[in-house]
Amino acid sequence: MPTVALVGRPNVGKSALFNRLTETRRAIVEDVEGVTRDRLYEVTDWNGRTFTVIDTGGIWEDPEESLLTMTREQTERAIEEADVLVLVVDGPAGVTAADQDVAKMLRRTKKPVLIAVNKAESKAADVTDFYRLGLGEPMAISAMHGEGIGDLLDEIVAVLPQEANSGAVEGGDQPVRIAIVGRPNVGKSSLLNWLTGEERTLVTPIAGTTRDVVDATLKREGRRYVLLDTAGLRRPNRIEEKLEAKTVRRSLDAIRHADVVLLMLNAEDGILAQDQRIAGQVENHHKSTVIIVNKSDRIRGTTHPLTERVREELKFLPYASVIPASVATGWHLDQLWDEIDRAYASYVQRVSTHQINRVIDQAVHLNPPPSHKGRSLKIYYATQVSIRPPHLVLFVNDPELAHFSYERYLEHRLRQAFGFAGSPIRLTFRPRSSRDYNNARA
């Protein structure tokens, strides 16, 4: 698929244009320099042509600022892989020395370059100054108001490689979406880079380096995966700043839309209250889960006590596998893909109605429900109604009689029979009505 990279100096509206071109709100937009740091990718289409748009961080020279240097390196990778480059400039500001430096860099690539003069809301906006960049005719646009976007897309499509596929996105099957979540600085970005085999996102000791949800698509053994690196989730009283609040919302959205969540912990820190809060978010959204305890190679002796402590502190995620590992050395990460595939298989697993009722009948026979005030729960029938995660409905005489402990007992028996490793199971108790009962049987 052809690729279009949006490049330019900081704070000219690249992220706003990215959101406008892709009709999403993927990129964080703030009137602050340096918000975007990693590359963001999103597929879009125009006039029958499908292509990928890349949002990049601002190109800025500062040899004393390592984070800016790393952001620039990410942008240079995007320029190298792109088929078409869109130089985004600030109309009211005119041509700056930084614009000229970026233009010089783009001319050396010998690739098609378009100039998008942003913040030119007025039809009378003068963009002639930008001819000085030597990159052809400047186009007046407004990413915020949507003006000139159709004309820009027409120009992009006109210079896309002719041999590129112009049809729909390849592969009709939906990819497995994997969200990497945890506190700041536990190794999430390093894990994404390890899984993809490239420097896909910035890795620094600075907490909060990742702001956007950075995704990477890969194919492994015939299956497609989308990996989502999220910003570190802090305690609520530490996310009052507008920018950080946006990063947290995007991280929570990534959890909501994921199939598998990789929950990362730091072995040297132990299990902190914030780790438990994040795990609680994962549980609330009913996601299949793999727990990775990073830097476990620095713990003396066997990792068994560490694993048991994790299970005890996060006992509301009993189905999640726990991998003591080291992202820096790759220690034990060879187990990760098997655990991801196992968790996903459980997350989408379907079990026949006959098998479910056989297991439920056996469970009730071995351990009948306890009575309450002379009444006890009666289970007439059970069926699976959905996946992601497996959701079972049990038709009973009175849902109020379904005690929490007996629900856990039934879940345990179902797991013994069908596995569901790595995935939660949802059990819903409903009063039996003739219509519900007949629909379920059908």
KOLDRENDREN-840740 format. One record per residue (C-alpha): residue number from 1; residue in one letter; z negated, x negated, y negated. Coordinates in nm, 4 decimals. Example, Ala and Ser with C-alpha at 12.3 -4.5 7.8 and 13.67 -1.06 7.14 Angstrom:
BEGIN
NODE,1,A,-0.7800,-1.2300,0.4500
NODE,2,S,-0.7140,-1.3670,0.1060
***
This chain:
BEGIN
NODE,1,M,0.0000,0.0000,0.0000
NODE,2,P,0.0888,-0.1391,-0.3446
NODE,3,T,-0.1992,-0.2349,-0.5725
NODE,4,V,-0.2495,-0.2044,-0.9498
NODE,5,A,-0.5253,-0.4079,-1.1194
NODE,6,L,-0.6802,-0.3150,-1.4545
NODE,7,V,-0.7771,-0.6314,-1.6411
NODE,8,G,-0.8897,-0.7331,-1.9879
NODE,9,R,-1.1819,-0.8573,-2.1890
NODE,10,P,-1.5182,-0.6754,-2.1686
NODE,11,N,-1.5765,-0.3288,-2.3143
NODE,12,V,-1.2172,-0.2217,-2.3751
NODE,13,G,-1.2328,0.0847,-2.1455
NODE,14,K,-1.1084,-0.0439,-1.8085
NODE,15,S,-1.3630,0.1588,-1.6112
NODE,16,A,-1.2918,0.4749,-1.8102
NODE,17,L,-0.9198,0.4252,-1.7415
NODE,18,F,-0.9927,0.3615,-1.3719
NODE,19,N,-1.1791,0.6940,-1.3504
NODE,20,R,-0.8975,0.8717,-1.5352
NODE,21,L,-0.6158,0.7289,-1.3189
NODE,22,T,-0.7990,0.8023,-0.9938
NODE,23,E,-0.9470,1.1360,-1.1071
NODE,24,T,-1.2916,1.0211,-0.9972
NODE,25,R,-1.6197,0.9108,-1.1546
NODE,26,R,-1.6491,0.6047,-0.9338
NODE,27,A,-1.6918,0.3461,-1.2078
NODE,28,I,-1.9942,0.3422,-1.4358
NODE,29,V,-1.8902,0.3827,-1.7989
NODE,30,E,-2.1248,0.2611,-2.0724
NODE,31,D,-2.0679,0.1255,-2.4226
NODE,32,V,-2.2201,-0.2068,-2.3161
NODE,33,E,-2.0403,-0.5303,-2.2294
NODE,34,G,-2.0433,-0.6530,-1.8722
NODE,35,V,-2.1271,-0.3267,-1.6909
NODE,36,T,-1.8582,-0.3782,-1.4254
NODE,37,R,-1.9081,-0.6915,-1.2165
NODE,38,D,-1.7502,-0.6335,-0.8755
NODE,39,R,-1.4040,-0.5088,-0.7892
NODE,40,L,-1.3743,-0.1325,-0.7322
NODE,41,Y,-1.0860,0.0135,-0.5309
NODE,42,E,-0.9584,0.3724,-0.5233
NODE,43,V,-0.6379,0.5254,-0.3860
NODE,44,T,-0.4380,0.7564,-0.6108
NODE,45,D,-0.0840,0.8922,-0.6287
NODE,46,W,0.1740,0.9881,-0.8886
NODE,47,N,0.5234,1.1372,-0.8485
NODE,48,G,0.5135,1.0910,-0.4728
NODE,49,R,0.4016,0.7275,-0.4833
NODE,50,T,0.0637,0.6308,-0.3399
NODE,51,F,-0.1084,0.3148,-0.4609
NODE,52,T,-0.4506,0.1539,-0.5009
NODE,53,V,-0.6121,0.0999,-0.8409
NODE,54,I,-0.8605,-0.1875,-0.8870
NODE,55,D,-1.1218,-0.1866,-1.1616
NODE,56,T,-1.2383,-0.5357,-1.2593
NODE,57,G,-1.5038,-0.6959,-1.4734
NODE,58,G,-1.4224,-0.8291,-1.8159
NODE,59,I,-1.2619,-1.1744,-1.8355
NODE,60,W,-1.4885,-1.3866,-2.0512
NODE,61,E,-1.5456,-1.7603,-2.0768
NODE,62,D,-1.9058,-1.8836,-2.0806
NODE,63,P,-1.9684,-2.2019,-1.8775
NODE,64,E,-2.3442,-2.1607,-1.9188
NODE,65,E,-2.3537,-1.8080,-1.7751
NODE,66,S,-2.3034,-1.8203,-1.3978
NODE,67,L,-2.2904,-1.4398,-1.3588
NODE,68,L,-1.9978,-1.4133,-1.6023
NODE,69,T,-1.8218,-1.6933,-1.4173
NODE,70,M,-1.8638,-1.5101,-1.0852
NODE,71,T,-1.7385,-1.1868,-1.2418
NODE,72,R,-1.4310,-1.3724,-1.3658
NODE,73,E,-1.3703,-1.5073,-1.0145
NODE,74,Q,-1.3787,-1.1516,-0.8790
NODE,75,T,-1.1213,-1.0499,-1.1403
NODE,76,E,-0.8981,-1.3466,-1.0547
NODE,77,R,-0.8990,-1.2363,-0.6895
NODE,78,A,-0.7878,-0.8883,-0.7983
NODE,79,I,-0.5071,-1.0393,-1.0094
NODE,80,E,-0.3932,-1.2496,-0.7155
NODE,81,E,-0.3695,-0.9552,-0.4739
NODE,82,A,-0.2243,-0.6984,-0.7166
NODE,83,D,0.1433,-0.6048,-0.7344
NODE,84,V,0.1207,-0.4671,-1.0904
NODE,85,L,-0.1181,-0.5691,-1.3692
NODE,86,V,-0.2311,-0.3439,-1.6535
NODE,87,L,-0.3787,-0.5303,-1.9485
NODE,88,V,-0.6215,-0.2961,-2.1227
NODE,89,V,-0.6903,-0.3728,-2.4895
NODE,90,D,-0.8908,-0.2079,-2.7672
NODE,91,G,-0.6596,-0.0444,-3.0238
NODE,92,P,-0.8971,-0.0271,-3.3231
NODE,93,A,-1.0062,-0.3890,-3.2695
NODE,94,G,-0.6507,-0.5273,-3.2754
NODE,95,V,-0.5459,-0.8451,-3.0971
NODE,96,T,-0.8364,-1.0821,-3.0363
NODE,97,A,-0.8439,-1.4415,-2.9171
NODE,98,A,-0.9856,-1.3152,-2.5846
NODE,99,D,-0.6879,-1.0769,-2.5464
NODE,100,Q,-0.4510,-1.3670,-2.6033
NODE,101,D,-0.6293,-1.5775,-2.3409
NODE,102,V,-0.6008,-1.2958,-2.0840
NODE,103,A,-0.2354,-1.2388,-2.1720
NODE,104,K,-0.1612,-1.6082,-2.1180
NODE,105,M,-0.3268,-1.5887,-1.7746
NODE,106,L,-0.1217,-1.2809,-1.6791
NODE,107,R,0.2086,-1.4334,-1.7929
NODE,108,R,0.1564,-1.7199,-1.5496
NODE,109,T,0.1414,-1.4773,-1.2541
NODE,110,K,0.5113,-1.3772,-1.2946
NODE,111,K,0.4077,-1.0221,-1.1984
NODE,112,P,0.4920,-0.6976,-1.3824
NODE,113,V,0.2417,-0.6500,-1.6682
NODE,114,L,0.1897,-0.3331,-1.8738
NODE,115,I,-0.0146,-0.3202,-2.1953
NODE,116,A,-0.2397,-0.0138,-2.2315
NODE,117,V,-0.3751,0.0105,-2.5870
NODE,118,N,-0.6903,0.2172,-2.5353
NODE,119,K,-0.8835,0.4245,-2.7920
NODE,120,A,-0.5551,0.5175,-2.9627
NODE,121,E,-0.6300,0.8913,-2.9818
NODE,122,S,-0.4137,0.9576,-3.2832
NODE,123,K,-0.0390,0.9933,-3.2345
NODE,124,A,-0.0041,0.7881,-3.5502
NODE,125,A,-0.2024,0.4990,-3.4025
NODE,126,D,-0.0325,0.1678,-3.4796
NODE,127,V,0.0050,-0.0479,-3.1669
NODE,128,T,0.2719,-0.2838,-3.3014
NODE,129,D,0.0174,-0.5661,-3.3429
NODE,130,F,0.0017,-0.5963,-2.9632
NODE,131,Y,0.3664,-0.7053,-2.9375
NODE,132,R,0.2223,-1.0464,-3.0291
NODE,133,L,0.0878,-1.0756,-2.6749
NODE,134,G,0.4438,-1.1252,-2.5494
NODE,135,L,0.4153,-0.8805,-2.2619
NODE,136,G,0.6571,-0.6101,-2.3658
NODE,137,E,0.6047,-0.2711,-2.5261
NODE,138,P,0.2417,-0.1633,-2.5794
NODE,139,M,0.1535,0.1922,-2.4716
NODE,140,A,-0.0945,0.3982,-2.6739
NODE,141,I,-0.3477,0.5773,-2.4528
NODE,142,S,-0.6944,0.7295,-2.4635
NODE,143,A,-0.8820,0.6948,-2.1354
NODE,144,M,-1.1584,0.9191,-2.2687
NODE,145,H,-0.9339,1.2061,-2.3788
NODE,146,G,-0.6522,1.1604,-2.1275
NODE,147,E,-0.3792,1.1031,-2.3896
NODE,148,G,-0.0806,0.8936,-2.2797
NODE,149,I,-0.2036,0.8675,-1.9189
NODE,150,G,0.1005,1.0433,-1.7710
NODE,151,D,0.3363,0.8041,-1.9512
NODE,152,L,0.1340,0.5060,-1.8291
NODE,153,L,0.1478,0.6328,-1.4703
NODE,154,D,0.5251,0.6786,-1.5017
NODE,155,E,0.5582,0.3135,-1.6054
NODE,156,I,0.3285,0.1959,-1.3240
NODE,157,V,0.5313,0.3845,-1.0626
NODE,158,A,0.8562,0.2484,-1.2085
NODE,159,V,0.7533,-0.1137,-1.1474
NODE,160,L,0.5820,-0.0695,-0.8088
NODE,161,P,0.7463,-0.2708,-0.5296
NODE,162,Q,1.0390,-0.0710,-0.3916
NODE,163,E,0.9679,-0.1723,-0.0338
NODE,164,A,0.6133,-0.0385,-0.0509
NODE,165,N,0.5337,0.2760,0.1449
NODE,166,S,0.5570,0.5775,-0.0839
NODE,167,G,0.4209,0.8327,0.1574
NODE,168,A,0.0703,0.9468,0.2339
NODE,169,V,-0.2128,0.7105,0.3073
NODE,170,E,-0.1682,0.5603,0.6535
NODE,171,G,-0.3845,0.7037,0.9269
NODE,172,G,-0.4811,1.0686,0.9282
NODE,173,D,-0.8145,1.0068,1.0967
NODE,174,Q,-1.1153,0.9832,0.8730
NODE,175,P,-1.2799,0.6386,0.8557
NODE,176,V,-1.6454,0.5837,0.9405
NODE,177,R,-1.8365,0.5563,0.6112
NODE,178,I,-2.1200,0.3014,0.6212
NODE,179,A,-2.3680,0.2775,0.3322
NODE,180,I,-2.5769,-0.0392,0.2934
NODE,181,V,-2.9014,0.0539,0.1156
NODE,182,G,-3.2368,-0.1015,0.0313
NODE,183,R,-3.4473,-0.2472,-0.2468
NODE,184,P,-3.2939,-0.4976,-0.4909
NODE,185,N,-3.2383,-0.8473,-0.3539
NODE,186,V,-3.2797,-0.7775,0.0176
NODE,187,G,-2.9314,-0.9088,0.1043
NODE,188,K,-2.7080,-0.5996,0.0858
NODE,189,S,-2.4163,-0.7702,-0.0891
NODE,190,S,-2.4424,-1.0727,0.1409
NODE,191,L,-2.4200,-0.8383,0.4400
NODE,192,L,-2.1067,-0.6711,0.2990
NODE,193,N,-1.9464,-1.0125,0.2535
NODE,194,W,-2.0433,-1.1102,0.6088
NODE,195,L,-1.8980,-0.7896,0.7561
NODE,196,T,-1.5698,-0.8225,0.5642
NODE,197,G,-1.5384,-1.1990,0.5981
NODE,198,E,-1.4707,-1.2478,0.2257
NODE,199,E,-1.6548,-1.2749,-0.1067
NODE,200,R,-1.6068,-0.9059,-0.1719
NODE,201,T,-1.9052,-0.8699,-0.4043
NODE,202,L,-2.1273,-1.0905,-0.6185
NODE,203,V,-2.4334,-1.2483,-0.4568
NODE,204,T,-2.7002,-1.3890,-0.6888
NODE,205,P,-3.0811,-1.4160,-0.6876
NODE,206,I,-3.0826,-1.1799,-0.9884
NODE,207,A,-3.2173,-0.8363,-0.9004
NODE,208,G,-2.9740,-0.5634,-1.0060
NODE,209,T,-2.6561,-0.7728,-0.9804
NODE,210,T,-2.4740,-0.4877,-0.8039
NODE,211,R,-2.4314,-0.1808,-1.0248
NODE,212,D,-2.1382,0.0214,-0.8943
NODE,213,V,-2.1059,0.1279,-0.5324
NODE,214,V,-1.8657,-0.1391,-0.4059
NODE,215,D,-1.6503,-0.0359,-0.1114
NODE,216,A,-1.4410,-0.2318,0.1351
NODE,217,T,-1.2101,-0.0922,0.4022
NODE,218,L,-1.1497,-0.2692,0.7306
NODE,219,K,-1.0111,-0.1945,1.0733
NODE,220,R,-1.1870,-0.3067,1.3879
NODE,221,E,-1.0794,-0.2362,1.7451
NODE,222,G,-0.8552,0.0491,1.6340
NODE,223,R,-1.1166,0.2234,1.4171
NODE,224,R,-1.1256,0.2275,1.0353
NODE,225,Y,-1.4484,0.1714,0.8441
NODE,226,V,-1.5393,0.2031,0.4768
NODE,227,L,-1.8348,-0.0191,0.3846
NODE,228,L,-2.0352,0.0812,0.0766
NODE,229,D,-2.2575,-0.1769,-0.0915
NODE,230,T,-2.5059,0.0051,-0.3139
NODE,231,A,-2.7271,-0.0968,-0.6021
NODE,232,G,-3.0874,-0.1723,-0.5122
NODE,233,L,-3.3099,0.1344,-0.5406
NODE,234,R,-3.6213,0.0770,-0.7509
NODE,235,R,-3.9271,0.2897,-0.8027
NODE,236,P,-3.8648,0.5952,-1.0262
NODE,237,N,-4.0709,0.4597,-1.3177
NODE,238,R,-3.8434,0.1552,-1.3267
NODE,239,I,-3.5146,0.3412,-1.3603
NODE,240,E,-3.5607,0.4940,-1.7021
NODE,241,E,-3.2750,0.3007,-1.8576
NODE,242,K,-2.9581,0.5091,-1.8784
NODE,243,L,-2.7382,0.2490,-1.7085
NODE,244,E,-2.9741,0.1906,-1.4172
NODE,245,A,-3.0240,0.5642,-1.3689
NODE,246,K,-2.6471,0.5938,-1.3191
NODE,247,T,-2.6469,0.3180,-1.0571
NODE,248,V,-2.9269,0.4923,-0.8676
NODE,249,R,-2.7394,0.8252,-0.8685
NODE,250,R,-2.4336,0.6553,-0.7238
NODE,251,S,-2.6427,0.4872,-0.4550
NODE,252,L,-2.7945,0.8210,-0.3561
NODE,253,D,-2.4447,0.9739,-0.3500
NODE,254,A,-2.3366,0.6955,-0.1135
NODE,255,I,-2.6211,0.7896,0.1228
NODE,256,R,-2.5236,1.1567,0.0979
NODE,257,H,-2.1621,1.0917,0.1943
NODE,258,A,-2.2226,0.8232,0.4587
NODE,259,D,-2.1898,0.8634,0.8340
NODE,260,V,-2.4079,0.5608,0.9120
NODE,261,V,-2.6729,0.4068,0.6870
NODE,262,L,-2.7692,0.0408,0.7210
NODE,263,L,-3.1232,0.0230,0.5831
NODE,264,M,-3.2055,-0.3353,0.4862
NODE,265,L,-3.5594,-0.4744,0.4704
NODE,266,N,-3.6948,-0.8199,0.3866
NODE,267,A,-3.9064,-0.9673,0.6660
NODE,268,E,-4.0921,-1.1942,0.4248
NODE,269,D,-4.2053,-0.9012,0.2083
NODE,270,G,-4.3142,-0.6719,0.4890
NODE,271,I,-4.2688,-0.2957,0.4597
NODE,272,L,-4.3285,-0.1907,0.1001
NODE,273,A,-4.3830,0.1575,-0.0377
NODE,274,Q,-4.0341,0.1550,-0.1877
NODE,275,D,-3.8839,0.0760,0.1543
NODE,276,Q,-4.0564,0.3886,0.2846
NODE,277,R,-3.9251,0.5957,-0.0074
NODE,278,I,-3.5686,0.4817,0.0592
NODE,279,A,-3.6085,0.5511,0.4308
NODE,280,G,-3.7350,0.8954,0.3324
NODE,281,Q,-3.4111,0.9576,0.1400
NODE,282,V,-3.2127,0.8609,0.4498
NODE,283,E,-3.4190,1.0980,0.6645
NODE,284,N,-3.3880,1.3824,0.4117
NODE,285,H,-3.0091,1.3567,0.4285
NODE,286,H,-3.0104,1.3497,0.8119
NODE,287,K,-2.8079,1.0284,0.8485
NODE,288,S,-2.7588,0.8091,1.1529
NODE,289,T,-2.9366,0.4831,1.0824
NODE,290,V,-2.9573,0.1170,1.1780
NODE,291,I,-3.2464,-0.0850,1.0318
NODE,292,I,-3.1765,-0.4533,0.9577
NODE,293,V,-3.4777,-0.6758,0.8903
NODE,294,N,-3.3233,-0.9629,0.6973
NODE,295,K,-3.4692,-1.3177,0.6944
NODE,296,S,-3.6433,-1.2552,1.0283
NODE,297,D,-3.5527,-1.6091,1.1325
NODE,298,R,-3.8168,-1.7328,0.8871
NODE,299,I,-4.0968,-1.5554,1.0743
NODE,300,R,-4.2824,-1.7793,1.3154
NODE,301,G,-4.3019,-1.6789,1.6798
NODE,302,T,-4.1428,-1.3773,1.8465
NODE,303,T,-3.9972,-1.0952,1.6401
NODE,304,H,-4.1466,-0.8286,1.8680
NODE,305,P,-4.4585,-0.7682,1.6510
NODE,306,L,-4.2310,-0.7425,1.3442
NODE,307,T,-4.0128,-0.4817,1.5139
NODE,308,E,-4.3161,-0.2814,1.6223
NODE,309,R,-4.4573,-0.2911,1.2703
NODE,310,V,-4.1291,-0.1618,1.1287
NODE,311,R,-4.1277,0.1239,1.3795
NODE,312,E,-4.4868,0.2116,1.2945
NODE,313,E,-4.4349,0.2041,0.9165
NODE,314,L,-4.1054,0.3974,0.9384
NODE,315,K,-4.2044,0.6270,1.2231
NODE,316,F,-4.0151,0.9175,1.0636
NODE,317,L,-3.6954,0.7322,1.1687
NODE,318,P,-3.7796,0.6935,1.5405
NODE,319,Y,-3.4157,0.7195,1.6452
NODE,320,A,-3.3019,0.4184,1.4369
NODE,321,S,-3.2461,0.0862,1.6111
NODE,322,V,-3.4144,-0.2178,1.4550
NODE,323,I,-3.2339,-0.5532,1.4353
NODE,324,P,-3.4314,-0.8604,1.3215
NODE,325,A,-3.1565,-1.0737,1.1699
NODE,326,S,-3.0513,-1.3277,0.9097
NODE,327,V,-2.7500,-1.2609,0.6907
NODE,328,A,-2.7516,-1.6198,0.5658
NODE,329,T,-2.7042,-1.7684,0.9148
NODE,330,G,-2.5568,-1.4712,1.1025
NODE,331,W,-2.8510,-1.4767,1.3457
NODE,332,H,-2.8513,-1.1585,1.5598
NODE,333,L,-2.5783,-0.9959,1.3494
NODE,334,D,-2.3508,-1.0035,1.6537
NODE,335,Q,-2.5447,-0.6941,1.7673
NODE,336,L,-2.4698,-0.4978,1.4519
NODE,337,W,-2.1260,-0.3510,1.5226
NODE,338,D,-2.2364,-0.2206,1.8654
NODE,339,E,-2.5336,-0.0473,1.7026
NODE,340,I,-2.3148,0.0997,1.4271
NODE,341,D,-2.0673,0.2398,1.6815
NODE,342,R,-2.3497,0.3767,1.8965
NODE,343,A,-2.5160,0.5486,1.5999
NODE,344,Y,-2.1859,0.7010,1.4874
NODE,345,A,-2.1000,0.8216,1.8389
NODE,346,S,-2.4375,1.0003,1.8500
NODE,347,Y,-2.3856,1.1407,1.5003
NODE,348,V,-2.0647,1.3184,1.6075
NODE,349,Q,-2.1658,1.3925,1.9681
NODE,350,R,-2.1117,1.7424,2.1067
NODE,351,V,-2.2894,1.8770,2.4117
NODE,352,S,-2.1830,2.1852,2.6036
NODE,353,T,-2.3925,2.5002,2.5777
NODE,354,H,-2.4512,2.5012,2.9515
NODE,355,Q,-2.5933,2.1470,2.9470
NODE,356,I,-2.8190,2.2202,2.6508
NODE,357,N,-2.9682,2.5309,2.8107
NODE,358,R,-3.0235,2.3522,3.1409
NODE,359,V,-3.2293,2.0818,2.9655
NODE,360,I,-3.4209,2.3368,2.7530
NODE,361,D,-3.5020,2.5469,3.0634
NODE,362,Q,-3.6321,2.2404,3.2469
NODE,363,A,-3.8402,2.1343,2.9463
NODE,364,V,-4.0003,2.4786,2.9164
NODE,365,H,-4.0671,2.4891,3.2909
NODE,366,L,-4.2419,2.1484,3.2838
NODE,367,N,-4.4363,2.2186,2.9638
NODE,368,P,-4.4506,2.5835,2.8497
NODE,369,P,-4.5035,2.6486,2.4773
NODE,370,P,-4.8685,2.6872,2.3771
NODE,371,S,-4.9929,3.0365,2.2919
NODE,372,H,-5.1227,3.1382,1.9492
NODE,373,K,-5.3414,3.4493,1.9143
NODE,374,G,-5.2224,3.5701,2.2487
NODE,375,R,-4.8535,3.5135,2.1751
NODE,376,S,-4.6292,3.2267,2.2830
NODE,377,L,-4.2802,3.1113,2.1934
NODE,378,K,-3.9973,3.2397,2.4128
NODE,379,I,-3.6631,3.0563,2.4029
NODE,380,Y,-3.3789,3.2850,2.5103
NODE,381,Y,-3.0793,3.0723,2.4406
NODE,382,A,-2.9647,2.7485,2.2678
NODE,383,T,-2.6309,2.6205,2.1423
NODE,384,Q,-2.4935,2.3380,1.9281
NODE,385,V,-2.3406,2.4681,1.6058
NODE,386,S,-2.2281,2.1482,1.4291
NODE,387,I,-2.2218,1.7686,1.4207
NODE,388,R,-2.2987,1.5042,1.1550
NODE,389,P,-2.5768,1.5191,1.2770
NODE,390,P,-2.5947,1.7299,1.5949
NODE,391,H,-2.7441,2.0663,1.4960
NODE,392,L,-2.8828,2.2936,1.7672
NODE,393,V,-2.9856,2.6549,1.7152
NODE,394,L,-3.2455,2.8042,1.9491
NODE,395,F,-3.2711,3.1844,1.9625
NODE,396,V,-3.6354,3.2816,2.0111
NODE,397,N,-3.8696,3.5787,1.9896
NODE,398,D,-4.0448,3.4532,1.6733
NODE,399,P,-3.9606,3.1294,1.4852
NODE,400,E,-4.3137,3.1200,1.3413
NODE,401,L,-4.4411,3.0378,1.6912
NODE,402,A,-4.2319,2.7169,1.7065
NODE,403,H,-4.5017,2.4552,1.6464
NODE,404,F,-4.3971,2.1166,1.5043
NODE,405,S,-4.5361,1.9310,1.8069
NODE,406,Y,-4.3408,2.1462,2.0519
NODE,407,E,-4.0226,2.0958,1.8486
NODE,408,R,-4.0752,1.7200,1.8802
NODE,409,Y,-4.1283,1.7616,2.2546
NODE,410,L,-3.7961,1.9469,2.2909
NODE,411,E,-3.6200,1.6827,2.0808
NODE,412,H,-3.7638,1.4123,2.3073
NODE,413,R,-3.6331,1.5898,2.6179
NODE,414,L,-3.2882,1.6328,2.4608
NODE,415,R,-3.2766,1.2630,2.3739
NODE,416,Q,-3.3748,1.1720,2.7282
NODE,417,A,-3.0885,1.3824,2.8592
NODE,418,F,-2.8098,1.3107,2.6093
NODE,419,G,-2.9030,0.9927,2.4236
NODE,420,F,-2.8341,1.0582,2.0544
NODE,421,A,-2.9353,0.6949,1.9890
NODE,422,G,-2.9369,0.6139,1.6203
NODE,423,S,-2.8868,0.9733,1.5037
NODE,424,P,-3.1245,1.2512,1.4044
NODE,425,I,-3.1095,1.5894,1.5777
NODE,426,R,-3.1611,1.9101,1.3824
NODE,427,L,-3.3296,2.1979,1.5655
NODE,428,T,-3.3300,2.5426,1.4049
NODE,429,F,-3.5250,2.8354,1.5515
NODE,430,R,-3.3832,3.1814,1.4835
NODE,431,P,-3.4990,3.5277,1.5892
NODE,432,R,-3.2679,3.6742,1.8467
NODE,433,S,-3.0479,3.9543,1.7222
NODE,434,S,-2.7758,4.1090,1.9307
NODE,435,R,-2.5015,3.9902,1.6949
NODE,436,D,-2.6281,3.6285,1.6684
NODE,437,Y,-2.6914,3.6149,2.0387
NODE,438,N,-2.3446,3.7449,2.1308
NODE,439,N,-2.1745,3.5150,1.8764
NODE,440,A,-2.3562,3.2139,2.0160
NODE,441,R,-2.2618,3.3015,2.3724
NODE,442,A,-1.8997,3.3430,2.2678
***
